[in-house]
Amino acid sequence: MNLYEQLLQDSPIVSNSAKRVAKRLDTLAQIAQTPEGGANRLAYSPADRSAKEQLKIWLKEIGLQVAEDEVGNIFGRLDGKHNHLPTVMVGSHLDTVPNGGHFDGVLGVISALEILQQWRQDNFRPNRSIELVSFADEEGVRFQTNLIGSHFFTGSWEYEKFASLIDQNEDSFLNVLAKDGLSFSQKSQITRPKKEIECYIELHIEQGKVLESIHLPLGIVNGIAGLCWLKVTFSGEAGHAGSTPMKNRRDALSAAAEAIHMIEKLPTQISDTAVATVGQLLLKPGSINVIPAQVQFTIDIRDINIKNQRMLKTKIWKQLEQIAAERNIIVQIEETRFVSPTPMHPKINQLIEDVMDQLQHTPVYLPSGAGHDAMVMGKYFPTGMIFVRCKNGMSHHPGEWVSLSDIMSGIQVLDNVLRRLVQS
């Protein structure tokens, strides 16, 4: 059973619009589908290019002006009655992680496409122009850095940043783009004036279990969490596991174990949206009968409030130093990455809430722990995000699933939000 059939089977009442959405999702799902039933559209791969070309066909079929910029961002524009007014933008991305799901990013693009097709069929011409955008390389798998398309669009990265990127095959960013038929140079950095953009809206699967746990199909994102990555090294002293008394040990792993337990407890003391994760751990010498001399581990710290994010980092840092001092262990802490949080715009969120009320959906606010193109766009333009419930919170996995009825609820809300924005 293909994705189209699964979506229709999962929904009791199916409109022509819903069938069209399901068919387009299925069409993209069949591009580089994995044996496990997932998607494998690595950014700038032939599969990614096939998906982009398919999107261009759909955009042209409904009468939109289609363009692609130097890094592979795709645009479909519907001119408004007053072209001098700043443009409303809506979209997401088409690339996937290896063996990923069929809804992450894609749902936002296909939903916007369906709305603009309905507008064209209804001969609805907005006051403001509107553009659908599919950003390139949102996932960041290929070059180990994400949101490349939105960073280019906003001009937030210099040419040197792009030019320095190397993929897992030691291929440069410039060369990868050339193979994809794109031409990128320093002159490409002339971005669209910020005053030409009114706002950006993104519909996306939640990639979490909150909406499912409260039995609601939709949510309003109040902010996208910033992240802080720390690399911690505890250095103690190796010794024989049998002949070294417990009181004489300088066990780096015991220090790390105490630290990891501490890291699990601290976030809830800061805020309801703070989280911290130890995701990697390496110990030396790694022998069953030797006391570990050194342990290195990583900490991922996130919150949607920058003050809380920094407070949590400071508390963890101080606790690590205290644990090391009490155990006579040397600790080294390095901050390897910092990204500030992006709050969603209050006026956009209020508009989404008003529309949800009108359509008899219970408005609920929740943070996004994952990064999205809205994170970059939100630093430059008023931005809002709508989350759609996904089964078991599963994402970046072949089992990623969203019901067709929830998809259509999301499209209905997004449609009404966009109509208000383009008519304002």
C-alpha positions in Angstrom: 0.0 0.0 0.0 1.5 3.3 -1.0 1.4 6.6 1.0 -1.7 7.9 -0.9 -3.7 4.8 0.0 -2.6 4.8 3.6 -3.6 8.4 4.0 -7.0 7.9 2.5 -7.6 4.8 4.6 -6.7 6.7 7.7 -9.4 9.4 7.1 -13.1 8.8 7.1 -14.2 11.7 4.9 -11.9 12.7 2.0 -12.5 15.9 -0.1 -10.9 16.5 -3.6 -8.5 18.8 -1.9 -7.4 16.2 0.6 -7.0 13.6 -2.2 -4.8 16.1 -4.1 -2.6 16.7 -1.0 -2.3 13.0 -0.4 -1.4 12.3 -4.0 1.4 15.0 -3.9 2.8 13.7 -0.7 2.8 10.2 -2.2 4.6 11.5 -5.4 7.4 13.0 -3.3 7.5 9.9 -1.1 8.3 7.7 -4.1 11.4 9.8 -5.0 14.4 7.8 -3.5 12.2 5.7 -1.2 14.2 3.4 1.1 13.7 -0.3 1.5 12.3 0.5 5.0 9.7 2.8 3.5 11.5 6.0 4.4 12.8 8.9 2.4 16.4 9.6 1.4 16.6 13.0 -0.3 20.0 14.3 0.9 20.4 18.0 0.0 21.7 18.6 -3.5 21.5 14.9 -4.4 19.8 13.8 -7.6 16.8 12.8 -5.5 16.6 16.3 -4.0 16.8 17.8 -7.5 14.0 15.5 -8.7 11.8 16.7 -5.8 12.6 20.4 -6.6 11.8 19.9 -10.3 8.5 18.2 -9.4 7.6 21.2 -7.2 8.4 23.6 -10.0 6.0 21.7 -12.3 3.2 22.0 -9.7 3.9 25.7 -9.2 3.8 26.4 -12.9 0.6 24.3 -13.4 -1.3 26.5 -11.0 0.0 29.7 -12.6 2.6 30.9 -10.2 5.8 32.7 -11.2 8.6 30.2 -10.5 12.2 31.0 -9.6 15.2 29.3 -8.1 18.1 31.2 -6.5 21.8 30.4 -6.4 21.7 27.9 -3.5 18.6 26.1 -4.7 15.8 27.8 -2.8 12.6 27.4 -4.9 10.0 30.2 -5.0 6.4 30.3 -6.4 4.9 33.8 -6.4 1.3 35.0 -6.7 1.2 38.7 -7.4 -1.2 40.8 -5.3 -3.2 43.8 -6.4 -0.7 46.1 -4.7 2.8 44.9 -5.6 4.5 47.7 -3.7 3.4 46.2 -0.4 5.8 43.8 1.4 5.2 40.1 0.5 3.9 37.4 2.7 6.0 34.2 2.6 5.0 30.7 3.5 6.8 27.3 3.2 9.3 24.9 4.6 11.7 22.4 2.9 11.9 19.2 0.8 15.3 17.6 1.8 15.4 14.8 4.3 17.7 13.0 6.7 18.9 9.5 5.5 15.9 7.1 5.8 13.7 9.9 7.1 10.0 10.4 7.1 7.6 11.7 4.4 6.1 14.7 6.3 8.9 16.6 7.9 9.3 19.8 5.9 7.3 18.4 2.9 4.0 18.9 4.7 4.6 22.7 5.0 5.4 23.0 1.3 2.5 20.9 0.0 0.0 22.6 2.4 1.0 26.0 1.1 0.8 24.7 -2.5 -2.7 23.4 -1.9 -3.8 26.7 -0.5 -2.5 28.7 -3.4 -4.1 26.3 -5.9 -7.4 26.8 -4.2 -7.0 30.6 -4.4 -6.3 30.4 -8.1 -9.3 28.2 -8.7 -11.5 30.6 -6.7 -10.0 33.6 -8.6 -8.9 35.1 -5.3 -6.4 37.8 -5.8 -4.8 39.1 -2.6 -4.0 42.7 -1.8 -0.4 41.7 -1.0 1.7 39.3 -3.0 2.4 35.9 -1.5 5.3 33.6 -2.1 5.7 29.9 -1.4 9.3 29.1 -0.6 11.0 25.7 -0.3 14.3 26.3 1.4 17.4 24.3 0.4 19.3 22.0 2.8 17.3 22.6 6.0 18.4 19.3 7.6 22.1 20.0 7.5 23.2 16.4 7.1 25.4 16.9 4.1 27.6 19.7 5.4 27.0 19.2 9.1 25.4 22.6 9.4 21.7 23.2 8.8 19.3 25.9 7.5 21.6 26.8 4.6 18.8 28.0 2.3 17.3 30.4 4.9 20.7 31.7 5.9 21.4 32.6 2.3 18.0 34.2 1.8 18.4 36.4 4.9 22.0 37.2 4.2 23.0 36.1 7.6 26.1 34.2 6.4 29.0 35.7 4.5 30.3 34.2 1.3 33.3 32.8 3.1 31.1 30.7 5.4 29.4 29.0 2.4 32.7 28.6 0.6 34.3 26.9 3.5 31.7 24.1 3.8 32.9 20.6 2.9 30.6 17.5 2.7 31.3 13.9 3.9 33.0 13.1 0.6 35.4 16.0 0.9 33.5 17.9 -1.8 33.2 21.6 -1.4 29.9 23.5 -1.2 30.7 25.4 -4.4 31.5 22.2 -6.3 28.3 20.4 -5.0 26.2 23.3 -6.2 27.9 23.3 -9.6 27.1 19.5 -9.9 23.5 20.4 -9.1 23.4 23.0 -11.9 23.7 26.0 -9.6 26.1 28.9 -9.9 27.2 30.5 -6.6 29.8 33.3 -6.2 30.4 36.4 -4.1 28.0 38.3 -6.3 25.3 35.9 -5.2 25.3 37.5 -1.8 23.1 40.4 -3.0 19.9 39.4 -1.1 16.4 40.7 -1.3 15.9 43.9 0.7 14.4 43.1 4.1 11.7 45.7 3.6 10.2 43.7 0.8 9.1 40.9 3.2 6.1 41.3 5.4 6.3 38.0 7.4 7.0 34.3 7.2 4.6 31.4 8.2 5.6 27.8 8.4 3.4 24.7 9.0 5.3 21.7 10.3 4.8 18.4 12.1 5.5 18.7 15.8 8.2 16.1 16.0 7.2 15.5 19.6 4.4 14.0 21.7 2.8 17.0 23.4 -0.2 17.4 21.0 -0.9 13.7 21.0 -0.8 13.6 24.8 -3.5 16.3 25.1 -5.5 15.0 22.1 -5.2 18.1 20.0 -4.4 18.2 16.3 -2.7 21.6 16.2 -0.5 23.9 18.2 1.0 27.3 18.1 4.8 27.6 18.5 5.7 30.2 21.0 9.4 30.0 20.3 12.2 27.9 18.8 14.8 26.9 21.3 18.4 28.1 21.1 21.1 25.6 21.7 24.4 25.6 23.5 26.8 22.7 23.1 29.5 21.9 25.7 32.4 19.4 25.5 33.4 18.3 28.9 36.6 16.4 29.8 37.1 14.9 33.3 40.8 13.8 33.8 41.5 11.6 36.8 44.0 8.8 37.3 44.1 5.2 36.0 44.6 2.4 38.4 44.2 -1.3 39.0 40.6 -2.1 39.6 41.5 -4.6 42.3 44.4 -3.1 44.2 43.3 0.6 44.4 41.2 1.4 47.5 38.0 3.3 46.9 39.1 6.2 49.1 42.3 6.7 47.0 40.6 6.7 43.6 40.4 9.6 41.1 37.8 8.0 39.0 36.9 10.1 36.0 33.8 8.0 35.1 32.4 8.3 38.6 32.7 12.1 38.3 31.0 12.0 34.9 28.2 9.8 36.3 27.5 12.3 39.1 27.6 15.1 36.6 25.2 13.4 34.2 22.7 12.8 37.0 23.0 16.5 38.0 22.4 17.6 34.3 19.2 15.6 34.2 17.8 17.4 37.3 18.8 21.0 36.6 16.6 22.0 33.6 13.3 21.8 35.5 14.7 24.1 38.1 15.1 26.8 35.5 12.0 26.6 33.3 9.3 24.3 31.9 10.9 24.6 28.4 14.5 24.0 29.3 16.2 20.7 28.4 19.7 19.3 28.7 21.0 16.1 27.1 24.3 14.2 27.3 24.5 12.6 23.9 28.0 11.3 23.5 30.4 9.7 26.0 34.0 8.4 25.5 36.2 6.9 28.2 39.8 5.9 28.4 41.5 3.5 28.7 38.2 1.5 28.4 39.4 -1.7 30.1 37.2 -3.9 32.4 39.9 -4.0 35.1 41.2 -0.4 34.9 39.9 2.7 36.7 38.9 5.2 33.9 41.5 8.0 33.7 39.6 10.2 31.4 36.0 10.7 30.3 34.8 13.1 27.6 31.1 13.8 27.0 28.9 16.4 25.3 26.0 18.4 26.7 23.2 19.9 24.6 21.4 22.7 26.4 18.2 24.3 25.0 15.5 26.7 25.9 13.3 29.2 24.1 14.3 32.0 26.4 17.9 33.2 26.1 18.1 34.3 29.7 17.1 30.8 30.9 19.3 29.2 28.4 22.4 31.1 29.7 21.3 30.6 33.3 21.1 26.8 32.8 24.5 26.8 31.1 26.1 28.7 34.0 24.6 26.4 36.6 25.8 23.3 34.8 29.2 24.8 34.4 29.6 25.6 38.1 28.3 22.2 39.1 30.8 20.5 36.9 33.6 22.5 38.5 32.3 21.7 41.9 32.1 17.9 41.2 35.7 18.0 39.9 37.0 19.8 42.9 35.3 17.5 45.4 36.7 14.4 43.6 40.2 15.8 43.0 39.5 15.6 39.3 40.7 18.0 36.5 37.8 19.3 34.4 38.0 21.1 31.0 34.8 22.7 29.6 34.6 24.0 26.1 31.6 25.7 24.5 31.6 24.4 20.9 28.4 26.0 19.6 25.9 28.6 20.6 22.6 29.5 18.8 20.3 32.0 20.4 16.6 31.2 20.7 14.0 32.7 18.3 10.7 33.8 19.8 7.8 33.8 17.4 6.1 37.1 16.8 3.3 37.9 19.3 1.1 39.5 16.7 1.4 36.6 14.3 0.7 34.2 17.2 -2.3 36.2 18.2 -3.6 36.0 14.7 -3.1 32.2 14.6 -4.9 31.9 18.0 -7.9 34.0 16.7 -8.2 31.8 13.6 -8.1 28.6 15.7 -10.8 30.0 18.0 -12.9 30.9 15.0 -12.5 27.4 13.6 -13.2 25.8 17.0 -9.7 24.5 17.6 -8.4 24.8 21.1 -5.3 27.1 20.9 -2.4 25.7 22.8 1.2 27.1 22.8 4.3 24.9 22.8 8.0 25.3 22.2 10.0 23.8 19.4 13.1 22.1 20.6 14.2 21.4 17.0 15.5 24.0 14.6 13.5 25.1 11.6 13.9 27.7 8.8 11.5 29.8 10.9 14.3 30.1 13.4 16.5 32.0 10.9 13.6 33.9 9.3 12.3 35.0 12.7 15.5 36.9 13.4 14.7 39.2 10.5 10.9 39.1 9.8 7.7 38.6 11.9 7.4 34.9 11.9 4.9 32.3 13.1 4.7 28.5 13.2 1.8 26.0 13.3 2.5 22.5 14.6 0.5 19.5 13.4 0.2 16.4 15.6 2.3 13.4 14.6 1.9 9.8 15.7 4.0 8.8 18.8 6.0 12.0 18.3 8.1 10.1 15.7 10.2 12.0 13.2 13.3 11.5 11.1 12.2 7.9 10.8 10.2 5.9 8.2 7.5 5.5 10.8 6.8 9.3 10.8 3.0 9.7 10.4 0.4 12.4 10.3 -3.3 11.7 9.7 -4.9 13.3 6.6 -7.7 14.8 8.8 -5.0 16.6 11.0 -3.3 17.7 7.8 -6.5 19.2 6.4 -7.2 20.9 9.8 -3.7 22.5 9.6 -4.3 23.6 6.0 -7.6 25.2 7.0 -6.0 27.2 9.8 -3.0 28.2 7.6 -5.4 29.2 4.8 -7.3 31.6 7.0 -4.2 33.0 8.6 -2.7 33.7 5.2 -5.9 35.3 3.9 -5.9 37.7 6.8 -2.2 38.5 6.3 -2.4 39.2 2.5 -5.6 41.3 2.9 -4.2 43.5 5.7 
